[in-house]
């Protein structure tokens, strides 16, 4: 099978634990690009948190695209023009912010290139370290929110987030898409978006068939694109449940060239 499009998750997949792209992964991606393969970074990160990596991979060019916010936004990498965006309704956001306050769970949201929080704490500072995003304190988020927003994220201990998820499931149904992306992240997006749907829309826009699309990821937010692509790959360090649903599991983890492995085995 000749794959013409490769969607790559960022954290714990392309990125090593130190948040860098290894030389071997960079070189493999450049070889794929030279072969004419469309490389699409597909991340839960905000768009601004992808810019430096796009630059590093020489992907900020005409007719290049990236997917951010777990599929809620697809944008052109050179002009930063948004070609597809699906937001959370303001009233849903308000409810979640009120819920988070009542449950004493940390919540954050996004607008433009900034992170918005009620009050900065250790979670805010760690998120800034991981993504490079600046934050703005706005007080009560449920009072601050005046328009639809792209994504909401709760942070906390995994056991607590699982309980929060269970509490919210009856309300969330048919309103929002809710998922655990990392053990300490519970995320909310528009119900009609995820990485898989965004990948499908983009490959149709670019004229690719499903049979020409491969992807690689590690966590529950990647499951949708793993199932949407013809070849869905899980890295060696992926969650066990994701490995069960993947077509192929790499021998190498994110620190040892998993992306290089998949490119050399299936792309080149």
Order of alpha helices (4+ residues) and beta strands (2+ residues): beta-alpha-beta-alpha-beta-beta-beta-alpha-beta-beta-alpha-beta-alpha-beta-alpha-beta-beta-alpha-beta-alpha-beta-alpha-beta-alpha
